Amino acid sequence: MINGIKVNDRALRWGMVGGGGTSQIGYIHRSAALRDGNFLLQAGAFDIDAARGRAFGVALGLDPARCYGDYETMFAAEAARAEGIEAVSIATPNNTHFAICRAALNAGLHVVCEKPLCFTVAEAHELEQLCAEKQKIIGVTYGYAGHQLIQQAREMIAEGLLGEIRIVNMQFAHGFHHNAVEQQSASTKWRVDPRFVGPSYVLGDLATHPLFIAETMLPQLKIKRLLCSRQSFVKSRAPLEDNAFVMMEYDNGAVGTLWASAVNCGSMHGQKIRIIGDKASLEWWDEQPNQLRYEVQGEPVQILERGMGYLHPGALADDRIGGGHTEGLFDAWSNLYRRFALAMAATDRGDRDFLKTFWYPDVHAGLMGVRWVEQCVQSADAGAIWVNC
C-alpha cells in the first residue's frame, strides 16, 4: 500500500506548460503529481495569455519570476538556474504537443504529456528516438490505466485464468456532446477543430484510452489489421467524427471491437473493457472502478473488490486506502505520476535492469496510439476497408 513516502530520495523539480486556471485537466495533473511529494511544482507557462498565466502561478504560490509567458522562455530560463526544473507536464491543445515535447527533451527535461503524443507516426518516432538520445522519458497520461484493478486483470490473464483470449470488447462512449455544445463552450470548440486536434476527434480523444487499457491487460497480443467506420452525427464537426466503430484482428486469432462516441445520449462516461477467453471473462467499467467482474462459465459471477487481500500483490501495492473506500480518477492518475517519478529517477541513474520490467505508459505507448488512430482514419476514409497494422 502507498504510504506517501517519496519513492526517490527527493522530489523532482517540476514545471507545467498549460493547465491554467480554466483547465480541468491541469488541476488533475497537479493533484496527481503533488499528492505523494514525488514532484515539487517550481515553474509554469500556464496560459497563452501571459499575464493571466502569471497571476495563476502566483496564486498557486510560485515565485512570480518563474511564471513564464511561454514554454521556450521557461525552458531557457530554467536551464540557466542551478536548481531549475527537471521535468515538465504538457497540458495544452493537441496540435502543440509535438513541438513542446521535442523542445523539452532538447532542454534535458523529462516529460509527461497529454495524449495524443503528436499527430503522425513520423513525429512519434522522432520523439522516441530523442528520448533514447537524451536519456529522458516521456510518460503519456492514459489516466485510468493507473488503476489497481487494471493491474489485477493483467496478472490474472498472465496466469492463464481466462485461458486463450478470443474477444476484446472496448468502448468509451459518453453523451455530453450529442449536440453542438462547442458553439457555447470554448473548452470543447478546439476539440472538434482539425487545426487543433488533427485528423480525428473521438478516435484520438476517447478511443485510445480503452485501447491502451487493453494493451496493458494483454501485452502479449498485437493487432494485425483493423477496419474503421466513423460518422459525424453533428454535421458541423465533419470531417472529424463524433462516433466511430473499429473492428480488429489480433495475431493469436482473437478479435476486438471498439466503440468511441460523444453522442451516446444519457451515458455519463461509458468507458468499459471486457476480455473473453476460452475459460472465463473479465470486465471493468470506469464508473464503478473498484469492481472487477470475473465470470467463469457455469459458476456464479465473482466481483473482485479493490483493496482486498485476495488480489495480486501488484494490484495491492498501488492502494492508498483500505478496501471498501472508493478510489478512482485522482488515485489512478496519482499512481501514474508515482510511476513516472520512478522511471525518471531510474533513467537518470542508468538503471536499465529496473526499466526492463517496470510498467508505465511510455513514449512507445504514445507512438502506438498515434499509429492506431492514423490507421483508423485511413480505413474509414477509404470506405471502411481492412488496413494492415
C-alpha positions as CSV (number, residue, x, y, z in Angstrom):
1,M,0.0,0.0,0.0
2,I,1.2,3.5,-0.8
3,N,2.1,5.4,2.4
4,G,3.0,8.7,1.0
5,I,6.8,8.4,1.4
6,K,8.7,9.7,-1.6
7,V,9.7,7.0,-3.9
8,N,13.0,8.7,-4.6
9,D,15.4,10.4,-2.2
10,R,14.0,13.8,-3.1
11,A,11.2,15.4,-5.0
12,L,11.7,16.1,-8.7
13,R,11.7,19.8,-9.6
14,W,8.7,20.1,-11.9
15,G,7.0,22.6,-14.2
16,M,3.9,22.8,-16.3
17,V,3.0,24.1,-19.8
18,G,-0.7,24.8,-20.0
19,G,-3.1,23.6,-17.4
20,G,-4.1,27.1,-16.2
21,G,-7.0,28.4,-14.2
22,T,-9.7,27.4,-16.6
23,S,-8.3,23.9,-17.3
24,Q,-9.9,20.9,-15.6
25,I,-7.1,18.6,-16.7
26,G,-4.5,21.0,-15.3
27,Y,-5.9,20.5,-11.8
28,I,-5.8,16.7,-12.3
29,H,-2.1,16.8,-13.3
30,R,-1.2,19.0,-10.2
31,S,-3.3,16.9,-7.8
32,A,-1.7,13.7,-9.1
33,A,1.9,14.9,-9.3
34,L,1.9,16.6,-5.9
35,R,0.0,14.0,-4.0
36,D,2.8,11.9,-2.7
37,G,5.5,14.6,-2.7
38,N,7.4,13.0,-5.6
39,F,7.2,16.2,-7.6
40,L,7.6,19.8,-6.5
41,L,6.0,22.5,-8.6
42,Q,8.6,25.2,-9.3
43,A,7.7,26.9,-12.6
44,G,5.0,27.2,-15.2
45,A,3.9,28.7,-18.5
46,F,0.3,28.1,-17.7
47,D,-1.7,30.2,-20.2
48,I,-1.5,31.6,-23.7
49,D,-2.3,34.9,-22.0
50,A,1.0,35.7,-20.2
51,A,-0.5,38.0,-17.6
52,R,-3.3,35.6,-16.7
53,G,-0.9,32.7,-16.6
54,R,1.5,34.6,-14.3
55,A,-1.4,35.6,-12.0
56,F,-2.5,32.0,-11.8
57,G,1.0,30.7,-11.0
58,V,1.4,33.3,-8.2
59,A,-2.0,32.2,-6.8
60,L,-0.6,28.7,-6.7
61,G,2.3,30.0,-4.6
62,L,5.0,30.1,-7.2
63,D,7.8,32.7,-7.5
64,P,6.5,35.4,-9.9
65,A,9.9,35.3,-11.7
66,R,9.2,31.6,-12.5
67,C,5.8,32.1,-14.0
68,Y,6.6,32.5,-17.7
69,G,4.8,33.8,-20.7
70,D,5.7,30.8,-23.0
71,Y,7.4,27.5,-22.8
72,E,10.5,28.5,-24.8
73,T,11.3,31.2,-22.3
74,M,10.7,28.8,-19.4
75,F,12.9,26.1,-20.7
76,A,15.8,28.5,-21.4
77,A,15.5,30.3,-18.1
78,E,15.1,27.2,-16.0
79,A,18.1,25.6,-17.8
80,A,20.2,28.6,-16.6
81,R,19.2,28.0,-13.0
82,A,21.3,25.8,-10.8
83,E,18.1,24.3,-9.4
84,G,16.0,24.6,-12.5
85,I,13.1,22.2,-13.3
86,E,14.0,18.6,-14.2
87,A,10.6,17.5,-15.6
88,V,7.6,19.2,-17.2
89,S,4.0,18.2,-17.9
90,I,2.2,19.3,-21.1
91,A,-1.5,20.1,-20.8
92,T,-2.1,22.1,-23.9
93,P,-4.2,21.6,-27.1
94,N,-3.2,18.6,-29.2
95,N,-1.5,20.5,-32.0
96,T,1.2,21.8,-29.7
97,H,2.3,18.5,-28.1
98,F,4.9,17.5,-30.6
99,A,6.8,20.8,-30.6
100,I,6.7,21.2,-26.8
101,C,7.8,17.6,-26.2
102,R,10.7,18.0,-28.6
103,A,11.7,21.3,-27.1
104,A,11.5,19.8,-23.5
105,L,13.7,16.8,-24.4
106,N,16.2,19.0,-26.1
107,A,16.3,21.1,-22.9
108,G,17.2,18.0,-21.0
109,L,13.8,17.5,-19.3
110,H,11.7,14.5,-18.6
111,V,8.2,14.9,-20.0
112,V,4.7,13.9,-19.0
113,C,2.3,14.6,-22.0
114,E,-1.4,14.5,-22.6
115,K,-2.4,12.3,-25.4
116,P,-2.2,12.2,-28.3
117,L,1.5,12.5,-28.1
118,C,1.5,14.0,-31.6
119,F,-0.3,13.7,-34.9
120,T,1.8,11.4,-37.1
121,V,3.8,8.2,-36.7
122,A,6.9,10.0,-38.1
123,E,6.6,12.6,-35.3
124,A,6.2,9.9,-32.7
125,H,9.2,8.0,-33.9
126,E,11.3,11.2,-33.7
127,L,10.2,11.7,-30.1
128,E,11.0,8.0,-29.3
129,Q,14.5,8.4,-30.8
130,L,15.0,11.7,-29.0
131,C,14.2,10.1,-25.7
132,A,16.9,7.5,-26.3
133,E,19.4,10.1,-27.4
134,K,18.8,12.5,-24.5
135,Q,18.3,9.7,-21.9
136,K,15.0,11.1,-20.8
137,I,11.5,9.7,-20.7
138,I,8.1,10.7,-21.9
139,G,5.1,9.5,-19.9
140,V,1.7,9.6,-21.5
141,T,-1.4,10.2,-19.3
142,Y,-3.7,7.3,-20.1
143,G,-5.2,8.1,-16.8
144,Y,-7.3,5.1,-15.7
145,A,-4.6,2.7,-16.8
146,G,-3.1,3.5,-13.4
147,H,-6.0,1.9,-11.5
148,Q,-5.1,-1.1,-9.4
149,L,-7.7,-3.4,-10.9
150,I,-6.2,-2.9,-14.3
151,Q,-3.0,-4.4,-12.9
152,Q,-5.1,-7.2,-11.3
153,A,-6.6,-8.1,-14.7
154,R,-3.2,-8.1,-16.3
155,E,-1.9,-10.6,-13.7
156,M,-5.0,-12.8,-13.9
157,I,-4.6,-13.0,-17.7
158,A,-0.9,-13.7,-17.4
159,E,-1.6,-16.6,-15.0
160,G,-3.9,-18.2,-17.6
161,L,-7.2,-17.8,-15.6
162,L,-9.0,-16.7,-18.7
163,G,-7.4,-19.3,-21.0
164,E,-6.8,-18.5,-24.7
165,I,-8.0,-14.9,-25.4
166,R,-10.8,-14.9,-28.0
167,I,-12.5,-11.5,-27.9
168,V,-11.6,-8.0,-26.6
169,N,-14.6,-5.6,-26.4
170,M,-13.8,-2.0,-25.7
171,Q,-15.8,1.2,-25.5
172,F,-15.6,4.9,-24.4
173,A,-19.0,6.3,-25.3
174,H,-20.4,9.3,-23.4
175,G,-23.4,11.5,-24.4
176,F,-22.3,15.0,-23.4
177,H,-21.6,16.2,-27.0
178,H,-24.8,14.8,-28.5
179,N,-25.5,18.3,-29.9
180,A,-23.2,21.2,-31.0
181,V,-22.2,22.1,-27.4
182,E,-18.9,23.6,-28.9
183,Q,-20.9,26.6,-30.1
184,Q,-21.2,27.7,-26.4
185,S,-18.1,26.1,-24.9
186,A,-14.6,27.3,-25.8
187,S,-13.1,24.3,-24.0
188,T,-14.9,22.0,-26.3
189,K,-14.6,24.1,-29.5
190,W,-10.9,23.3,-30.1
191,R,-11.5,19.6,-29.7
192,V,-13.6,19.5,-32.8
193,D,-11.3,21.7,-34.9
194,P,-8.8,19.8,-37.2
195,R,-6.3,22.6,-36.8
196,F,-6.0,21.8,-33.1
197,V,-6.8,18.0,-32.9
198,G,-5.5,16.7,-36.2
199,P,-7.4,14.1,-38.2
200,S,-9.8,12.7,-35.6
201,Y,-12.0,13.6,-32.6
202,V,-13.3,10.7,-30.7
203,L,-10.8,8.2,-32.1
204,G,-7.9,10.2,-30.7
205,D,-9.6,11.8,-27.7
206,L,-11.5,8.8,-26.4
207,A,-10.8,5.5,-28.1
208,T,-7.1,5.5,-27.3
209,H,-7.9,5.2,-23.6
210,P,-9.6,1.8,-23.6
211,L,-7.2,0.7,-26.3
212,F,-4.3,1.3,-24.0
213,I,-6.0,-0.4,-21.1
214,A,-6.5,-3.4,-23.3
215,E,-2.8,-3.3,-24.3
216,T,-1.9,-3.1,-20.6
217,M,-4.0,-6.1,-19.7
218,L,-2.9,-8.0,-22.8
219,P,0.7,-7.0,-23.6
220,Q,1.2,-10.3,-25.5
221,L,-1.4,-9.6,-28.1
222,K,-0.6,-7.5,-31.2
223,I,-3.2,-6.1,-33.7
224,K,-2.7,-7.5,-37.2
225,R,-5.3,-5.4,-39.0
226,L,-8.3,-3.2,-38.4
227,L,-11.4,-1.8,-40.1
228,C,-12.9,1.5,-39.0
229,S,-16.2,3.3,-39.8
230,R,-16.7,6.8,-38.5
231,Q,-19.6,9.3,-38.5
232,S,-20.2,13.0,-37.9
233,F,-23.7,13.0,-36.5
234,V,-23.4,16.7,-35.6
235,K,-22.7,17.7,-39.2
236,S,-20.7,20.8,-38.4
237,R,-18.0,18.6,-36.9
238,A,-17.2,17.0,-40.3
239,P,-14.6,15.9,-41.3
240,L,-14.0,15.0,-37.7
241,E,-16.1,12.1,-36.3
242,D,-18.1,12.1,-33.1
243,N,-18.8,8.4,-33.4
244,A,-16.7,5.5,-34.6
245,F,-16.6,1.7,-34.7
246,V,-13.4,-0.2,-35.1
247,M,-13.0,-4.0,-35.7
248,M,-9.6,-5.6,-35.1
249,E,-7.9,-8.9,-35.6
250,Y,-5.1,-10.0,-33.3
251,D,-2.0,-12.1,-34.0
252,N,-3.3,-15.0,-31.9
253,G,-6.6,-15.2,-33.8
254,A,-8.6,-13.2,-31.3
255,V,-10.9,-10.4,-32.5
256,G,-11.6,-7.0,-31.0
257,T,-14.2,-4.3,-31.2
258,L,-14.1,-0.7,-30.0
259,W,-16.9,1.9,-29.9
260,A,-16.0,5.5,-29.3
261,S,-18.7,8.1,-29.2
262,A,-19.5,11.6,-27.8
263,V,-23.2,11.2,-28.8
264,N,-24.2,8.3,-26.7
265,C,-27.2,10.1,-25.1
266,G,-27.6,9.5,-21.4
267,S,-24.2,7.9,-20.9
268,M,-22.1,9.6,-18.2
269,H,-18.7,8.2,-19.3
270,G,-19.2,4.8,-20.7
271,Q,-15.6,3.5,-20.7
272,K,-15.7,-0.3,-20.4
273,I,-13.5,-3.2,-21.3
274,R,-14.4,-6.9,-21.5
275,I,-11.8,-9.6,-22.1
276,I,-13.2,-13.0,-23.1
277,G,-11.1,-16.2,-23.0
278,D,-12.0,-19.9,-23.6
279,K,-12.2,-20.4,-19.8
280,A,-13.5,-17.1,-18.3
281,S,-14.1,-13.4,-18.8
282,L,-13.1,-10.2,-17.1
283,E,-15.0,-6.8,-17.3
284,W,-14.1,-3.4,-15.9
285,W,-16.1,-0.2,-16.0
286,D,-14.5,3.2,-15.0
287,E,-17.8,4.4,-13.5
288,Q,-17.5,1.5,-11.0
289,P,-13.7,1.4,-10.8
290,N,-13.4,-0.5,-7.6
291,Q,-15.0,-3.7,-9.0
292,L,-13.6,-6.2,-11.5
293,R,-16.1,-8.8,-12.7
294,Y,-14.6,-12.3,-13.1
295,E,-17.0,-14.7,-14.8
296,V,-16.4,-18.4,-15.2
297,Q,-18.9,-20.3,-17.4
298,G,-21.3,-22.2,-15.2
299,E,-20.3,-20.5,-11.9
300,P,-21.6,-17.5,-10.0
301,V,-20.2,-14.2,-11.0
302,Q,-17.3,-13.0,-8.8
303,I,-16.9,-9.3,-8.0
304,L,-13.3,-8.6,-7.1
305,E,-13.1,-5.5,-4.9
306,R,-10.1,-3.1,-4.8
307,G,-8.0,-3.3,-1.7
308,M,-8.8,-6.9,-0.7
309,G,-6.2,-9.4,0.4
310,Y,-7.1,-11.9,-2.3
311,L,-5.8,-9.7,-5.0
312,H,-2.4,-9.9,-6.6
313,P,0.4,-8.1,-4.7
314,G,1.0,-5.9,-7.7
315,A,-2.6,-4.6,-7.5
316,L,-2.4,-4.1,-3.7
317,A,0.8,-2.1,-4.0
318,D,-0.9,0.9,-5.5
319,D,-3.7,1.1,-2.9
320,R,-3.8,4.4,-0.9
321,I,-6.7,3.4,1.5
322,G,-8.1,0.1,2.6
323,G,-10.8,-1.8,0.8
324,G,-14.4,-0.6,0.9
325,H,-13.4,3.1,0.4
326,T,-13.7,4.4,-3.2
327,E,-10.7,5.2,-5.3
328,G,-11.0,6.4,-8.9
329,L,-9.7,9.0,-11.3
330,F,-7.4,11.0,-8.9
331,D,-5.9,7.9,-7.5
332,A,-5.3,6.3,-10.8
333,W,-3.6,9.5,-12.1
334,S,-1.5,9.7,-8.8
335,N,-0.4,6.1,-9.4
336,L,0.8,7.0,-12.9
337,Y,2.7,10.1,-11.6
338,R,4.3,7.9,-9.0
339,R,5.4,5.5,-11.7
340,F,6.7,8.4,-13.9
341,A,8.8,9.6,-10.9
342,L,10.3,6.1,-10.5
343,A,11.0,5.8,-14.3
344,M,12.6,9.3,-14.4
345,A,14.9,8.5,-11.5
346,A,15.9,5.1,-12.9
347,T,16.6,6.7,-16.3
348,D,18.8,9.4,-14.7
349,R,20.9,6.8,-12.8
350,G,21.1,4.5,-15.8
351,D,19.2,1.6,-14.2
352,R,18.3,-0.4,-17.3
353,D,17.5,-3.6,-15.3
354,F,14.8,-1.8,-13.4
355,L,13.3,-0.2,-16.5
356,K,13.2,-3.6,-18.4
357,T,10.4,-4.9,-16.2
358,F,8.8,-1.6,-15.0
359,W,5.5,-0.7,-16.5
360,Y,4.3,2.8,-17.2
361,P,2.6,4.5,-20.3
362,D,5.8,5.5,-22.1
363,V,6.7,7.1,-25.4
364,H,6.2,3.9,-27.2
365,A,2.7,3.6,-25.8
366,G,2.1,7.1,-27.2
367,L,3.5,6.1,-30.6
368,M,1.2,3.1,-30.8
369,G,-1.8,5.2,-30.0
370,V,-0.9,7.7,-32.8
371,R,-0.3,4.8,-35.2
372,W,-3.7,3.2,-34.4
373,V,-5.6,6.5,-34.9
374,E,-3.7,7.1,-38.2
375,Q,-4.7,3.6,-39.4
376,C,-8.3,4.0,-38.3
377,V,-8.6,7.3,-40.3
378,Q,-7.0,5.6,-43.3
379,S,-9.5,2.7,-43.1
380,A,-12.6,4.9,-42.6
381,D,-11.7,7.5,-45.3
382,A,-11.2,4.6,-47.8
383,G,-14.7,3.4,-47.2
384,A,-14.2,1.2,-44.1
385,I,-11.7,-1.2,-45.5
386,W,-9.3,-3.5,-43.7
387,V,-5.9,-2.0,-43.1
388,N,-2.8,-4.0,-42.0
389,C,-1.2,-2.8,-38.8
